[in-house]
Amino acid sequence: MSELFLRNMAEDLQYDDLPPSWNTFDLETFSKDKKLWDYQQDAVKNAIKVLWKYYEDFIDYHKNERVVANKDRKARFLEWYKDNGLNQEDDLDIKLDKRKRNIYKLLMEYSDDFPQENGKISYEHFINRMCFWMAAGSGKSLVIIKLIQILIQLIERGEIPPYDILILTHKDDLIEQLKNHVREFNGANENQIILKELKEYPEVKREPSLFGTTVFYYRSDNLSGEQKKKSSAFKNYDNEGRWYVFLDEAHKGDREDSKRQHIYSIMSRNGFLFNSSATFVDPRDIVTCAYEFNLSSFVNAGYGKHISILKQEIRAFRDEEDYNREEKQKIVLKSLIILTYVKKFYEDIKNIRADLYHKPLLLTLVNSVNTEDADLKLFFRELEKIGQGAVDEEVFRKAIDDLVTELKEEPHFMFEEDRTIKIDEAELKNIKKDDILNYVYNSSANGEIEVLVRQSDRKELAFKLKTSDRPLCIDKDWRHIGMVEGRACRI
């Protein structure tokens, strides 16, 4: 794995030692009811330090004046990496391949900004960027909005160029989440962020807002090299590459050599690119990672859920696996028994303090959904039988015994090798089928499963027993069930 160069370099700089115009920000407040956690503030601090280095610290001491030309900034910025041990330029350089016509043609159109040499473009020309490797649920969106607030203030203070700001993300629900966060932010801040879709860019530039700062947003997968019915040509909004571009998981669904990834760099070629994600694998992203708080760090710091994978995988649903019907049911039973065990402890905890622990849930991931013998279908078949009470007592007891045997070994939590799962053996062995009915199926009697459609947006299915008024599980975005693999069901 590549080294997190930029993070290490940023942490060598002291935030308090920056000039007053660079370190006099309220890093904590987000809204009336929300403050940034320490790790989120650390991410913002690292970003500020990197921006200061890029825009302020590179001074020509012979002439005693700042380096103004963007190409000079990039050259000095890369030298900073080299001074801190980076010697992998050949691995980071963009290799040109004429067989990939779309990408080759695109980069050649911008040869003045991305000059080639020996069939490659030096990574120096893409170095004006920083990445934030942060776990899902760690508040990346809050960090992005806080950084935008900082950028606006730096522009007002004359410390960075007054370029436009663009947020790109790959899903409509993330755009809705962004709008909600901005609405919450605006409720506690005088300088309002006014969100506008990128398609409105020409109108906004003709008639800029008199109040607040306009920030543009767009679906990243709808940004293209050509104007089409469902996508927009990025050249319509190029603005000579003078953008501060924020990517929020915008690389999802893109290959490493994706044309769209180069479009992001082109749009920010004379500005700066901020890339936030829970998963990074490209060495170029890892090297330019300014802050890391990935899942492992998130959990170890005490913010995330403790995760352990037990030995038994749900392979029993595959025809080629040598499992009979009882074995298949036993595997589903083990999942429901462990969920019941945890929920029983949750009942005791919430009586002491309701906000001490989240309500337990079971997240079931399957490999296939749209085949005749799809894992999802077979899983639900067993779920239905258990809800109906069609469970052999011997199979039920064997499922509990298997769990007890496995958990007696106190398996490690993922990312936390110094911590292990400890169980109350007597409590686990005391679980009855009625407990599963109560804690998992939310019912006091066995019954058939019925399906309900959420009427507000019709994007969720709820499954419940006819003998209960509460659902037992929810399936998100069910309308795409025939097109997507790796489905998730929450119980």
N, C-alpha and C positions, 0 to 999 in steps of 0.2 A: 504494500500500500504506500502511496506517496505521502510525503511529510506535509504536515499542516504548516507550511512556511509562513503564510501571512498572519495566522493567528499568533505564532511564536514571535514574529516581528512586532506585531501590534502590542503584545503584552510586555515587550521590552521597553515600550514607551510609557511614560507616566502621564496619565490624564491630567492630574493637577498641575503638571509642569507646562501644559499648553498655554498659549497666550489667552488673556481673559475673554476675547471674542470667540474662543474655541472651547472654553470649559465652563461657561456660565449659563448652563441650561438646566431646566427642571427635568431631570431624567426619570423621576418617579411617577408623577401624576399622569394618568391617562384620561380618566373621566371622573365624574362626581363620586362614583362608587368603586372605581377600579384603579389600582396602582400597579406598576410594573414590579415583578419579582426581581430579586437581586441579580439572578442570571440574565434576565431580559435587559436590565440596565447595563450589565457587563457587555452584552452584545452591542448595545448602542454606543457605549464608550469605545469599544474597539473600532466600530465603524467611524466614529468621529476622529480617532487617532489616525486611521488610514487615510481619510479624506484630507486631514491636515498635512499629512506627509505628501500627498499627491499634489495638493493645490498651494501649499504655503511654504513647505520646508525646503524645497529645492531652489537654492539661491546661487546665482553665479557670483562667487565671492570676488572674482577679479574685477567685475563691473559693479559689484555690490547692488545687483538688481535681481528681481525675481525672474525665473524662467517662465515665459508667458506662452510660448508656442506649445500646442498640445503634443506634437510629436516629440518635443524635447522633454516634456513631462513624462511621457511614456518611456523614453530612453533612460531617464534618471530613475524612474520607478523600477524598471527591470534591473538596473545596477544595484538598487537597494536589495533586491532579492539575491543577486549574485554575491553581494557583500555578506549576506547571511547564509551562504552555502548552497544556493541553487546552482546546479551544474547540469541540468537535464533539459537544456533548451531544445535539443534535437527531438526529445520525446514529446515536448509540448508544442513544437512548431506545427502549423497546419500544412499537411502534405497535399499537394494539388494532384488530382487524378482526372485526366481528360475523359476517362470513361464515365465519370459521374458528371455528366454534361451540365445539369442544372446548377450544381454547386460551383463547378469550374467557371461557368459563364457568369454567375452571380459575383463571384469574387474578382473576376477580371474586370467587371464593370467598375469596380472600386479600387483599381490598381494604384491610384494615387495615394489612397489611404492604407492599402494593404499591399505594398510592393512585394513581388515575388523574387526569390533568388534561389537558383538551383532546384527549381520545382517545389519550393516551400515558401510559406509566409512566416516570418519570425513571430513568435508569440509576443514579442514586444508590442506589436500593434493591437493585441487583444488584452493587454495587461491592465487596462483601466477598468477593473472589476473587483468585486469581493463577494464571497459566498458566505451563507449562514446555514450551517448543518445542524438543524434543530429538530428534535423529535416531534412527531405528530402529537398535538395536544399541549405543546410547550408554549404556545402563544406567538407563533411566527408572525401572524397578521398584526398583532399589537406592536411588535417590534418594527414592522414595516411602516405602520402609520406613525409611530413615534419618530422614526428616522425621517419620514417625509416632513414632519413638523420641524425637525432640526435643520433639514435642507432649506426649508422656507426661511428660517431665521438666519442661516448662514448667507443666503442670497440677500436678505434685507441688510445684513451687516457688511455686504460687499466682499465677503471672503471667498465665494465661489461664483461661477458664472450664472446668470439668471436664465437657466434653461428650463424647458417644460418637463413635467413629471408624468410618467406613464407606468401603470401597473398592469401586468399581463398574468393571467391565470387560466387554467385549462378547463374549468367546469363552471356551470351556471350557479351551482350552490355556493361555490367559493366567492363568486361575484356578489351574491346576496349576503354572504357573511361579511364581505368587505363593506358593503353599504351599511349594514347594521352596526359594525364597529365604528365607521366614520360618523354615523348619526350619534352614537354614544359619545364619541370623542368631541364632536361639535357642541354637545350639551354642556361642556365644561371649559371650553376654550374660546377666547375672543376671535382669534384668527381662524376662521372657518375653512374647512376643506370642502370644496365644491366638486363633487364627482361628475364627470361628463364622459359619455362614451366616445371612443376615439373617432367614430364617424362624424361627430359634431365638431371636430378640430377646426375646419375652415371657418365655421360660423363663430366659434369662440374667439378665434384670433382676430376676426373682424370687429367683434363687439365683446371685448374682455369684460369680466365681471368687475364691478366697482367695489364689491365686498368679498373678502376672503380670497383664497388661492385655488384656482382650478387645477384639479388633478385628473388626468384621463385614465380610463381603464378599457380593457378589451379582452375577449377570449383569445388566448394565445394561438389556439389551433385554427382560428379564423383569420389570422394574419398571414398573408401569402405573398408570393412574388408576382402574382397576377390578380387582376380584379375579376371576381366571379360572383355568382349569385349569392353564395353564402360566405364569401370571404372577401377581404379587402386587400388591395395591393399596398404594401408598406411604403412604397415610393410616394404615395399620396400624402404621407405624413413624415417624410424623411427629415425635413428641417435641417439639412446638412449635418445630420448625426448629432445634433445638439439636444440630446435627451438624457434625463436621468431615468433609466429604465429599471423597474422592479419586477423580478420574476417570482411568482409565488407558485411553486411546483409546476412551472410552465414547461419544464422539460419532459413531463410525463407523456408517455406515448411516442416520444421522439427517439430515433436512433442517435448514436453518438455522433455520426457524421450528418445529421439532419440539416437540411437546407434552412429550416426555421431557426435553428440555433445560430446560424451565421447571420440571419436577418436581425436577430436581437443585437448582435455585436455591431452590425452596420448602423443600426438606428442609434446606438450609443457610442459610436466611434469617436466623437468629439466631446462626449459627456462622460457618463459613468454607468456601469451595469451592476445591479445588486441582485444576487440569485439566492433565494431561500428554498430549502427543501429538507425533507426528513431523510432522503436517500441520495447520496452522491457516490458515483463509481468512477466518473471520468477524472483522470489525474489532473487535468487542467482546473477542474472545480476544487479538488482537494488542495492543490498547491495554493490556490487563491482564497482558501477558506479563512475568513477573518475571525470567525467564532464557531466553536464546536460544542454542541450540547445535544448530541444524538441520543438514541434510545438508551444505550448503555449508560451514558453520563446522567441522563434524565432520571433513570431508575435508581442509580447509585446515590444520587443526591437526595433521594427521598420523595421526589415529585410524582414519579410514575407508578404504575401497577407492578407488583411483583409477578414475574412470569416464570412458569416451569412447564416443561413439556414432559409428560409421562411417557413411559416406554411404548404403550400400546397405541399404534396409529390406527386410524379407521381404514384399514385396507380390506376389511372383511366384505365390503360391498362389491369388490371386483370379482367377476366370475372365475378368473383364473386362480384366485386365491382359494386355498383349501379350507374354507370355513362353512359350517352348516348354519341352518337358520338360528339355532340357539346361540351360536357364537356371535352372529351378527347382532342379535338382540342384546347379548351380554355387553357388547362394546358400547352400545348406546346407553344401556342401563348404567354403566360405570360413569359416563359423563353426567347423567342425571343424579346419581348418588352423590358424587363429589360436589355438585352444585347445591344439592339439598343440605349436605354437611356444612358447607360454608354459609348458606343462608340461615341455618339454625343459629350459628354463632353471631351472625349479623343482627338477629333479633335481640340478642342480649346486649350487643354493643350499642345499638341505636337507643335502647332504653336508658343507657348511661349518658350518651351524648349523640344526638342525631347526626351531626355533621362530622363525626370523627372518621367515618369510613363510608365509601360509596356502596350503593346497593349492588350486590354481586349479580353478574350475568354470565351466561355461557355464549360465546361467539363460535359458531360452527362454520368452518371453511370447507368447501367441497371443490373437487377438481372438475366436475362436469355438471351441466344443468340441462342441456338440450339434446340428450340422447335417450334412447329407449330405456336403458338401464342406468340413467344418470344417478350419480351419488346423492344429489339433493333429493331426488324422488325416493330412493331407497331409504335414506335417512328418515324422511318424513313418514314412510310406511311403518318403520319401527316405532317412531314417536307416536303414531296413531294407535298402534296395538297396545303400547304401554298405557296410553290414556284410556283405552277401553277396558283395561284390566286383564288383557290376555298375556299375562306374564307367568311363566312356570316358577314356582317357589324355589325349586332347586337351582334354576338359572340365576334367580335373584340373589340367593345366598352365595353362589359361586362368584358373582360379580363383586360382592362386598369382600369376600375372602381374597380375591385377586388384588383389589385395591389396598386392603390392609397389608398384604405381603409386600407390595411395591412401595407403599408409603412408609413402611417400617425401616426401609433403607435410607430414609431422610434424603431424598434427591435434592440436588442444589437448585437454587433459582438461577435462571439465565442472568448473566451479568453480575451475579452476586455469589461467588463461589464460597464466601465465608458465611453464607446464610443458607439454611436448609429448611425444608418443609417438615414440620412436626405436627403429628395428629394425636387426637384423643381416641385411642383404639376402641375403647368401650363405647364412646359416643357414635363412632362410625358403624360399629357392629350393631348398634341399637336402632339404626334407621330401618323403618318399615316402608312398605309400598304406599301406605296411606300418607306418609311424610312426603314422598315424591309428589303424590297427587296434590297435597296441600301447598308445598313450597315451590314446585315447578309449574304444575298445571293450574294453580290458583283455584282449586275446586275441592269439595268435600266428597264428591262422588264421581265414579267413572262415567265416561260418556263419549259420544262421537265428536270429532273435530269439525268446526265450521269456520269458514273464511269470511272476513269482513274487509271491505275496501275503505280506506280513509277518504272521506268525502271532500276534505278541504283542498287537497291537491291531487288525489287519486294516484299517488306515487308509492303508497305503502299498503301492504297486506298485513292484516292482523289475524292470527290463528287462535282460536279458543275452544274449550269444550262447551258443548251445549248445556252442560250442568253448571256452568260458571258465568259470571257477568264480567270477568276480567280476562284479557288475552294472555296466552302463555308465551307467544313469540311474535316478532315482527320481521317482515321481509322488506328491505328497502329497494326502491326503484324496480318493482316487480315487472314493469312493462318492458324492461330490457332483458328479461330472464332468458329469452331464447337466443340472445346474441352474445351474452357475456359469460365467460367462465370464471371460476374462482369466486363464486357467489358467497355472501355472508348472511347468516341468519342469527338474529339476537334472541336469546331466550332469557 
